[in-house]
Amino acid sequence: MFKKKIDEAFDAVKDQDHPVDEENFRTTMEEEMERSDFLAMVLGAYKFFLPLFLGIILLVVLILSLG
């Protein structure tokens, strides 16, 4: 993903026929990074809380089956 973005940035700088809108480019880059950061947080929470919830469910099932 980052290699693609770097290549796009270099291509935009090399191509002098079309002026580069730096503010738009920066805004787009920040939005994409925020989306990927959010995805990383969701996946991290999933990896952390999934075993916790499975453990709680297992305990509840064991308590109900033994009780």
N, C-alpha and C positions, 0 to 999 in steps of 0.2 A: 504494500500500500504506500509506504513512504517513498520507495524508489519511483513509483509512478508519479507521485506528487513532485518529486525533485525533477524528474524528467520534464514534466509539464512546465515547471517554473523556468528551467533552462531553455526550453523551446520558446516560451513566451518572450524571454529576454533576447534570444537570438533573432526572432522574427520581428524586425523593426518596421515592417509594413503596417502592422496593426499595433497601435499604442496599447500599453498594458494599463488596465485600471487596477492600480495597486490596492486601493481600499476595498474594491469588490473581491479581489483575489484573497486578501487577508481575511475578510469577513467569511467568505466561503470556506477557507481553510479552518478557521476557528469553529465554525458550525460543524464541520465534519469531525474535528477532533473532539468536540463536546459529545457528539453522538457516539463515537468510539469509546470515550471515557465512561459514558453511561452504560454502554453494553458491558464493559469490563467490570463495572460495579455490580451489575445484575448477575453476571456469571460468577463473580466472587461471592456474592451473597448466596447464590444457589449452591455453590460448592460448600459453603460453611453451614448453611441452615438445613440442607437436605439430610445429612446424617443426624442432626439434632431432632428434626421432626420425625424421622424414621425411628429413632430411639424412643421418643415419647409415645409414638403409636404402638411400638412393640411393648413398652411397659404397660400401657393401658390394656392392650389385648391380654397380656399375661395376668394382670390383676383381675380382669373380668373373667378369665377362664378359670383361675384358681379360686376366685371368690364365690 
